Amino acid sequence: MPRRSFWAWGMESDEPTEGQRRELAAGLSAKYGVPVDVPPVPASSDLDLRRPRIAVPGPLAEICTTDTHDRAVHTYGRSFRDRIRAFNLQFPNPPDVVAYPRDDGDLVSLLDLCSSQGYCAIPFGGGSSVVGGVEPPDGYNGIVSIDLSRLDRVLEIDDVSRAARIQAGVYGPALEEQLRPHGFTLRHFPQSFEFSTLGGWIATRSGGHYATNQTHIDDFVESVRMITPQGVWESRRLPGSGAGPSPDRMVLGSEGTLGVITEAWMRVQARPRFRASAAVRFSSFAAGGEAVRQIVQTKVWPANCRLLDPGEAQDALGYDGTRAILVLGFESAELPQGEQMRQVIEIARDCGGAVGEDEIRIIDGTGEEARRPEAVGAWRNAFIGAPYQRNISMGMGVVAETLETSITWERWPSMDEAVRGALQDALDRVCGGGRVTCRFTHVYPDGPAPYFTFEAMGRPGAELAMHEEIKRAASDAVMAAGGTITHHHAVGRVHRPWYDQQRPDPFAAGLRAAKSAVDPNWVLNPGILVDR
Amino acid sequence: MPRRSFWAWGMESDEPTEGQRRELAAGLSAKYGVPVDVPPVPASSDLDLRRPRIAVPGPLAEICTTDTHDRAVHTYGRSFRDRIRAFNLQFPNPPDVVAYPRDDGDLVSLLDLCSSQGYCAIPFGGGSSVVGGVEPPDGYNGIVSIDLSRLDRVLEIDDVSRAARIQAGVYGPALEEQLRPHGFTLRHFPQSFEFSTLGGWIATRSGGHYATNQTHIDDFVESVRMITPQGVWESRRLPGSGAGPSPDRMVLGSEGTLGVITEAWMRVQARPRFRASAAVRFSSFAAGGEAVRQIVQTKVWPANCRLLDPGEAQDALGYDGTRAILVLGFESAELPQGEQMRQVIEIARDCGGAVGEDEIRIIDGTGEEARRPEAVGAWRNAFIGAPYQRNISMGMGVVAETLETSITWERWPSMDEAVRGALQDALDRVCGGGRVTCRFTHVYPDGPAPYFTFEAMGRPGAELAMHEEIKRAASDAVMAAGGTITHHHAVGRVHRPWYDQQRPDPFAAGLRAAKSAVDPNWVLNPGILVDR
């Protein structure tokens, strides 16, 4: 039975080979001018975890395991700091038990057990969190990780309203497989797609695949069902409603603190047959940004409107490092997209963008699903594949991470300067140098969602502390520039200090009170979002 | 100084003349085959209210009034039941004081006064509620209506990000006047536009003018500032964020229970220069509905996509009562809209819709703002003017109201049948007959927001009870059919029993706890949404 790697992104079979690691080490050594060692990859048999402190009572025993490998997999998400700790076999606070509920009844029993015994319960989707969202807190005498992966089915499809009732524990690929025969797709492709779940996307307000307009998972939730310690929280299937504050919007982003999401009616999409795509070159990131602003403010809503700075364009697409690239795409199941692409190209050119007529691809459906243009397909594969790349350098001293925010257009230039500056300063100070790049992952009429990537060569064994200092500098700069501490990675334990600065205090008081009302024993993911 | 009418929609100068009333009475008499009296219109001097029970302390006295007319105006919203009670001079529970805060300091003092004295505070925007949203509850020894109309300015405009910081008490027309010189519009035109405010729209999740895509006021809120008894609740200006449940989405729909909204950064729109419009005829409401479903599921997002059933088409546009009409419109500040209109017309025709080529209007901007096509302008004027019409028949025995919901497409046909049936049954039973019509005000890929109108001839003096029975039958039918008790009219005191059925119980517990946290003395609009 294939198992997830306890330290790397993906399955055990996705762990890097010795050959891959030696080759990368040589490359890093040349790039950074330092010797790079290739430390041994940890094995499951090296794991030495605290003994499980929980004796699961009879009826629940059949859905629970204390298997060491399984507990290690459920200790962390998959951020840089998670993977480096796991790689170094640092597991001081693993869950005692991993539970795999089959239905609502199992969940109620699990929450009852935790409530009565003072254990904490950590809802676990795909475990792809990069913000410490599934990491147990200290100070509990028992920790139960609740893995939803058995709730993996599309239960019902309404092809008139284009909606589907879907269990929360289904992973991205299995979800798409079940929708495909019906001609539908959720078309929600976060970078974690392969190892994240519908419930996780909802709990963390996943950002989604579209660059503009309705793209957040928030927009596709028609109703949601969540098990709380105080009963079932289930909303009506409604296309829209003005009846009080939205119950669904309180579940969205609740990060496992209010209950365990078990299923949702989701708005699904007909599979695209018409496509249009183009890549436009700009002399600078700022020039491309102005084009993006003008495009998105016309509200033509391209599906893809991804601006890469010169560094990202070089890394991702092999450009020469002097030009920013705007990747544009339109898609539709029903209607040709050529006209909208031409309108957008005209704006891009007016802003100084360069694109040849032969570089504009228009694909009109002929009854079957249109194939993605090659470059766009390559981009998506590279995008989904990126997390695997970070497996290879683990333990070699590389310190690398991504972080995302959003800001209104008029403050974007100063934020870009401030965040890049803070990151570069921190990299210089901590690692003696390093590289910062940026792209827009989503754009709104009132501002972009910039996504920064940094990489540096640190010291093997010191990566965690180095990473923390760099990330802290960036987070402080994002806050000072007026941004959000997270656009689509969620808050978790990592972003909590800045989240506390960002949110309105009375809202925090309200959220804390709401949690106490639905989870009076503070069983669910304590320490996330609010404190008791 | 012009005053608001204490019973009619609009100003005192908008109250109907004797001539108008006699003419309508004759028409109603002919239409319903009964004699129709013209009772005298109540005068401000007829008002006999409970003596004010509050002595406002010195510093607040200058922003407070106990003027009888003013207190009457602030006793009710402007639903049918509000207007008939006011027309009949029934004011058993008026506010004791109407306060007009000038700034945050005044608001803090007012909330402190209410908290310390056990008074209740009713935030009051334009007073256009049709759901009892500004009506004081019984059981309080003091009631303060907090009228925000002095907070009426656009404070700041960010034309790069297309956003404006706007005080919450500004009325629709004054808001548009202040944005117009900058080339912007909020483009949010609820039917109450003339007598409703930004803060009211936010507090009640106003539905807005667009038929599709981003149309709810929710979508245009970039950040919001609210004064609560526990301090200032103010969110960051962000185009998007994934940091926990959205604080703004908890304010949206809070209906004055969590705090008093004082200002918001709103996403504004460039004024349209390109337009396209058409009206398509269908043989039935159902046929038109199928066309609308197909159109909105392609995601071309027409600004207007308003389907009128044969009865509505007859009333509003003078059609012959056999055909449903779909009014389509596209608008843009930057881009020609002809291609999208042609795509949508093709779908409508494929669904059996009839529209001549000469009936499709395409207006391309020539540097100045495009004038609205005449029919569309006429529709909007009739739409904004409709509430005045109901002033004329007040007290003559007419019982009339509108109600709105939303439902997924696959359940829409059965809901249409059930709600129409329940309304017609109730009208027949209560009034011996009456008329029910329906239109779609908003449409979503997963379902429409139907808007029902009923009118019947009841008995003068018994309108309130008759109205209540009919409205209850409709509300029960909406709930049984799976809809929402309100799509954009809010919950208020009128919808509360059905809202309690609709919302998830644990959510209600959370909302109640959140209210207690920010308003520990339950000063703000008690009885709305939740009970203590």
Interface residues (C-beta under 8 A of the other chain):
Chain A: D158 V160 S161 R162 A163 T204 R205 S206 G207 N213 Q214 H216 E222 M226 T228 Q230 G231 V232 W233 E234 S235 R236 R237 L238 P239 G240 S241 G242 A243 G244 P245 S246 P247 R249 M250 V251 L252 G253 S254 E255 L258 G259 R267 A270 R293 Q297 T298 K299 V300 W301 S332 A333 E334 L335 E339 Q343 I347 S406 I407 T408 W409 E410 H442 Y444 P445 D446 G447 P448 A449 G482 G483 T484 I485 T486 H487 H488 H489 A490 V491 H495 Y499 Q502 R503 P504 D505 P506 F507 A509 G510 L511 R512 A513 A514 K515 S516 A517 V518 L529
Chain B: D158 V160 S161 R162 A163 T204 R205 S206 G207 N213 Q214 H216 E222 M226 T228 Q230 G231 V232 W233 E234 S235 R236 R237 L238 P239 G240 S241 G242 A243 G244 P245 S246 P247 R249 M250 V251 L252 G253 S254 E255 L258 G259 R267 A270 R293 Q294 Q297 T298 K299 V300 W301 S332 A333 E334 L335 E339 Q343 I347 S406 I407 T408 W409 E410 H442 Y444 P445 D446 G447 P448 A449 G482 G483 T484 I485 T486 H487 H488 H489 A490 V491 H495 Y499 Q502 R503 P504 D505 P506 F507 A509 G510 L511 R512 A513 A514 K515 S516 A517 V518 L529
